[in-house]
Amino acid sequence: DIRESPFLDLIRSTCVWYNNVTFRVYDELAGENIRKFIENPDNHREYIGNNRIIIADTLMESVEGADAILLMTPTENHRGVDSNDVYKHTGKEYPIFLDCRNFYDYEDVAYIINARFRYASVGRQIAPKK
């Protein structure tokens, strides 16, 4: 169920401020519901404008050419993802990685940063374990 999803709020607010934005969305849990939502323009006509939403079938497809990656619905499968591989798929020099759920611990974050991402976490500061 995506009716109350933060994903929708993020897209709405982004579309208010920016034009020509492409959102590539991958959600292994709610992907089909998101696809149904996007395929019906009555659900988003008022805010999408000339922005685009693309539903990706794989994680790597979703990060292709990304300036920023927002992790909003993490699953345990995200822990095994190679940050260097994700970085290569973005094709950017220093893409942003925003962990909206504080999913990664210090060691994971160090690996993400070493892969040349600019990492930020919502609502917490990342510090090494003592």
C-alpha positions as CSV (number, residue, x, y, z in Angstrom):
1,D,0.0,0.0,0.0
2,I,1.6,3.3,-1.1
3,R,-1.2,5.7,-0.4
4,E,0.6,7.3,2.6
5,S,4.1,6.7,1.2
6,P,6.8,9.3,1.9
7,F,7.9,8.5,-1.7
8,L,4.8,10.3,-3.0
9,D,5.4,13.3,-0.8
10,L,9.0,13.5,-1.9
11,I,8.0,13.4,-5.6
12,R,5.2,16.0,-5.1
13,S,7.5,18.5,-3.3
14,T,10.4,18.0,-5.7
15,C,8.1,18.6,-8.7
16,V,6.9,21.9,-7.1
17,W,10.5,23.2,-7.1
18,Y,12.2,21.6,-10.1
19,N,11.4,20.9,-13.7
20,N,12.8,18.2,-16.0
21,V,13.6,15.8,-13.1
22,T,13.6,12.1,-13.8
23,F,12.8,9.8,-10.8
24,R,14.0,6.2,-11.2
25,V,12.1,4.2,-8.6
26,Y,13.0,0.7,-7.4
27,D,11.1,-1.0,-4.6
28,E,11.2,-4.7,-4.3
29,L,8.3,-4.7,-1.9
30,A,5.8,-2.3,-3.4
31,G,7.1,-2.0,-7.0
32,E,3.9,-3.3,-8.6
33,N,1.7,-1.0,-6.6
34,I,4.0,2.0,-7.5
35,R,3.8,0.9,-11.2
36,K,0.0,0.8,-11.1
37,F,-0.1,4.3,-9.4
38,I,2.3,5.8,-12.0
39,E,0.5,4.2,-15.0
40,N,-2.7,6.1,-14.0
41,P,-2.1,9.8,-14.8
42,D,-5.2,10.7,-12.7
43,N,-3.0,9.9,-9.6
44,H,-0.3,12.5,-10.3
45,R,-1.4,14.8,-13.2
46,E,-1.6,17.8,-10.9
47,Y,2.1,17.8,-9.8
48,I,4.2,15.7,-12.3
49,G,4.3,18.4,-15.0
50,N,7.3,17.8,-17.3
51,N,9.0,15.5,-14.8
52,R,9.2,11.8,-15.3
53,I,8.8,8.8,-13.1
54,I,10.4,5.5,-14.3
55,I,9.8,2.3,-12.5
56,A,13.0,0.3,-12.6
57,D,13.0,-3.5,-12.5
58,T,16.4,-3.8,-10.8
59,L,18.4,-1.8,-8.3
60,M,21.2,-1.2,-10.8
61,E,18.7,0.0,-13.4
62,S,17.3,2.5,-10.8
63,V,20.7,4.1,-10.2
64,E,21.7,4.4,-13.8
65,G,22.9,8.0,-14.3
66,A,21.7,9.1,-10.9
67,D,22.9,12.4,-9.3
68,A,21.3,11.3,-6.0
69,I,20.2,8.0,-4.5
70,L,17.6,8.1,-1.7
71,L,17.2,4.9,0.3
72,M,13.7,5.1,1.6
73,T,12.6,1.5,1.9
74,P,15.6,-0.7,2.7
75,T,15.5,-4.4,2.9
76,E,18.2,-6.8,4.0
77,N,19.1,-7.3,0.3
78,H,20.5,-3.7,0.4
79,R,23.3,-4.8,2.8
80,G,24.9,-7.1,0.2
81,V,25.0,-4.5,-2.6
82,D,28.5,-3.5,-3.8
83,S,28.8,0.3,-3.3
84,N,31.5,0.4,-6.0
85,D,29.3,-1.3,-8.5
86,V,26.4,1.1,-7.6
87,Y,28.8,4.1,-8.0
88,K,29.9,2.9,-11.5
89,H,26.3,2.7,-12.6
90,T,25.6,6.3,-11.6
91,G,28.3,7.5,-14.0
92,K,28.7,10.6,-11.8
93,E,31.9,11.8,-10.1
94,Y,30.4,12.3,-6.5
95,P,26.8,11.2,-6.4
96,I,24.8,11.9,-3.3
97,F,23.6,8.9,-1.2
98,L,20.9,9.8,1.3
99,D,20.0,7.2,3.8
100,C,16.4,8.2,4.8
101,R,16.0,5.3,7.3
102,N,19.4,5.2,9.0
103,F,19.8,1.8,7.7
104,Y,23.6,1.6,7.4
105,D,26.0,1.3,10.3
106,Y,29.4,3.0,10.5
107,E,31.3,0.2,8.6
108,D,28.7,0.3,5.8
109,V,28.9,4.1,5.6
110,A,32.7,4.0,5.4
111,Y,32.4,1.6,2.5
112,I,29.8,3.8,0.7
113,I,32.0,6.9,1.2
114,N,35.1,5.0,0.0
115,A,33.1,4.3,-3.2
116,R,33.0,8.1,-3.8
117,F,29.5,8.8,-2.6
118,R,28.6,12.0,-0.6
119,Y,26.7,10.3,2.2
120,A,24.1,11.8,4.5
121,S,21.8,10.2,7.0
122,V,18.5,11.7,8.1
123,G,18.3,12.5,11.8
124,R,21.6,11.1,13.1
125,Q,25.3,11.7,12.9
126,I,27.5,8.9,11.8
127,A,30.3,8.1,14.3
128,P,32.7,5.1,14.6
129,K,31.9,2.5,17.2
130,K,34.0,2.9,20.4
